[in-house]
Amino acid sequence: MDKVTRIGVSLEPELLEDFDNLVKKKGYTTRSEGIRDLIRAALVEELWSDSEASVVGTITLVFDHSPTVQDRLMELQHHHHANISSTVHIHISMEQCLEVLVVWGKAKEVQALADEIIAVKGVLYGKLTMTSASLDRPHAHVHRHR
């Protein structure tokens, strides 16, 4: 952040008090840090609406540890291998596993992959988190490292 522009924001006292409590709870040292994160989150959410935007993210899954579920998840991962950079697989118990897939590509591709995987029968929880590698650098591109 080489340059910063100062802005003024008018808020009702109750809203400012709630925001100050959030800033404190989240551990920010200044209101500005909290506002910057809120703006970035809004920009990322807007980015998701552009199906052609380049994104990176994770798909987090908790699923039944059964050969049927694992085989179907593996089949989908192989089918979408171009959008999966890596995976982490953890055995939670004898019955359940946690898997995190690091994904990248066009927003529409990543969303389609997440939708397919999360919909597999036996997936108990699934969540896609996407972001852009270019929020702070407008001309940055997502690169895949192997």
C-alpha positions as CSV (number, residue, x, y, z in Angstrom):
1,M,0.0,0.0,0.0
2,D,2.2,2.8,-1.3
3,K,-0.5,5.5,-1.4
4,V,-3.7,5.8,0.7
5,T,-6.6,8.1,0.3
6,R,-8.5,9.2,3.3
7,I,-12.2,9.3,3.2
8,G,-14.9,10.3,5.7
9,V,-17.8,8.0,6.5
10,S,-21.0,9.1,8.3
11,L,-22.6,6.5,10.5
12,E,-25.4,6.4,13.1
13,P,-24.0,6.1,16.6
14,E,-25.5,2.6,17.1
15,L,-24.0,1.3,13.9
16,L,-20.6,2.7,14.7
17,E,-20.8,1.1,18.2
18,D,-21.7,-2.2,16.6
19,F,-18.8,-1.8,14.1
20,D,-16.3,-0.9,16.8
21,N,-17.4,-4.0,18.8
22,L,-16.8,-6.1,15.6
23,V,-13.4,-4.5,15.0
24,K,-12.4,-5.3,18.6
25,K,-13.8,-8.9,18.4
26,K,-11.9,-9.6,15.1
27,G,-8.7,-8.2,16.5
28,Y,-8.2,-5.3,14.2
29,T,-6.1,-2.5,15.5
30,T,-7.9,0.2,13.6
31,R,-11.4,0.8,12.0
32,S,-9.6,1.2,8.7
33,E,-8.4,-2.4,8.7
34,G,-12.0,-3.6,9.3
35,I,-13.4,-1.4,6.6
36,R,-10.7,-2.5,4.1
37,D,-11.6,-6.2,4.8
38,L,-15.3,-5.5,4.3
39,I,-14.6,-3.7,1.0
40,R,-12.4,-6.6,-0.2
41,A,-15.1,-9.1,0.8
42,A,-17.7,-7.2,-1.2
43,L,-15.4,-7.0,-4.2
44,V,-14.8,-10.8,-4.0
45,E,-18.5,-11.5,-3.8
46,E,-19.0,-9.3,-6.8
47,L,-16.2,-11.1,-8.6
48,W,-18.1,-14.4,-8.1
49,S,-21.0,-13.0,-10.2
50,D,-18.6,-12.8,-13.2
51,S,-18.5,-16.4,-14.4
52,E,-15.4,-15.7,-16.6
53,A,-13.3,-14.2,-13.7
54,S,-10.2,-16.1,-12.7
55,V,-10.5,-17.3,-9.1
56,V,-8.7,-19.4,-6.6
57,G,-10.2,-21.1,-3.6
58,T,-11.0,-24.2,-1.5
59,I,-13.7,-26.7,-1.4
60,T,-14.0,-28.2,2.1
61,L,-15.8,-31.5,2.5
62,V,-16.8,-33.8,5.3
63,F,-18.0,-37.1,4.1
64,D,-18.9,-40.7,5.0
65,H,-15.9,-43.0,4.8
66,S,-17.2,-45.5,2.4
67,P,-15.8,-46.9,-0.8
68,T,-18.9,-45.7,-2.8
69,V,-18.5,-42.1,-1.7
70,Q,-14.7,-42.1,-2.0
71,D,-14.9,-43.6,-5.5
72,R,-17.4,-41.0,-6.7
73,L,-15.4,-38.1,-5.3
74,M,-12.2,-39.4,-6.9
75,E,-14.0,-39.8,-10.2
76,L,-15.2,-36.2,-10.1
77,Q,-11.7,-35.0,-9.1
78,H,-10.1,-36.8,-12.0
79,H,-12.8,-35.4,-14.4
80,H,-12.0,-31.8,-13.1
81,H,-8.2,-32.3,-12.6
82,A,-7.4,-29.1,-14.5
83,N,-9.2,-27.1,-11.8
84,I,-7.7,-28.9,-8.8
85,S,-4.2,-27.9,-7.7
86,S,-4.0,-30.2,-4.6
87,T,-5.9,-32.0,-2.0
88,V,-5.6,-32.7,1.7
89,H,-7.3,-35.7,3.1
90,I,-7.7,-36.3,6.9
91,H,-9.4,-39.2,8.7
92,I,-11.7,-37.6,11.3
93,S,-12.9,-41.0,12.6
94,M,-13.5,-44.5,11.4
95,E,-16.8,-43.2,9.8
96,Q,-15.9,-39.7,8.5
97,C,-13.2,-37.9,6.5
98,L,-12.3,-34.3,5.9
99,E,-11.0,-33.3,2.5
100,V,-9.9,-29.8,1.3
101,L,-9.4,-29.2,-2.4
102,V,-7.4,-26.2,-3.5
103,V,-9.0,-25.1,-6.7
104,W,-8.5,-22.5,-9.4
105,G,-9.9,-21.5,-12.8
106,K,-12.8,-19.5,-14.1
107,A,-15.5,-18.8,-11.5
108,K,-18.1,-20.8,-13.4
109,E,-15.8,-23.9,-13.6
110,V,-14.9,-23.8,-9.9
111,Q,-18.5,-23.3,-9.0
112,A,-19.6,-26.2,-11.2
113,L,-16.9,-28.5,-9.6
114,A,-18.0,-27.5,-6.1
115,D,-21.7,-28.1,-6.9
116,E,-21.0,-31.5,-8.3
117,I,-18.8,-32.6,-5.4
118,I,-21.0,-31.2,-2.7
119,A,-24.0,-32.9,-4.2
120,V,-22.5,-36.4,-3.9
121,K,-24.6,-38.7,-1.7
122,G,-22.6,-39.2,1.5
123,V,-21.1,-35.7,1.6
124,L,-22.3,-34.4,4.9
125,Y,-20.9,-30.9,4.6
126,G,-19.4,-28.9,1.8
127,K,-18.4,-25.4,1.3
128,L,-16.7,-23.4,-1.5
129,T,-14.6,-20.4,-0.7
130,M,-13.4,-18.4,-3.6
131,T,-11.3,-15.3,-3.9
132,S,-9.2,-13.5,-6.5
133,A,-5.5,-13.3,-6.5
134,S,-5.7,-9.9,-8.0
135,L,-7.6,-7.8,-5.5
136,D,-4.6,-5.8,-4.5
137,R,-3.0,-6.0,-7.9
138,P,-5.5,-5.3,-10.7
139,H,-3.4,-6.9,-13.4
140,A,-2.3,-10.1,-11.6
141,H,-3.2,-13.5,-13.0
142,V,-3.9,-16.8,-11.3
143,H,-0.9,-19.1,-11.9
144,R,-1.0,-22.8,-11.3
145,H,2.1,-24.3,-9.5
146,R,2.8,-28.0,-9.4
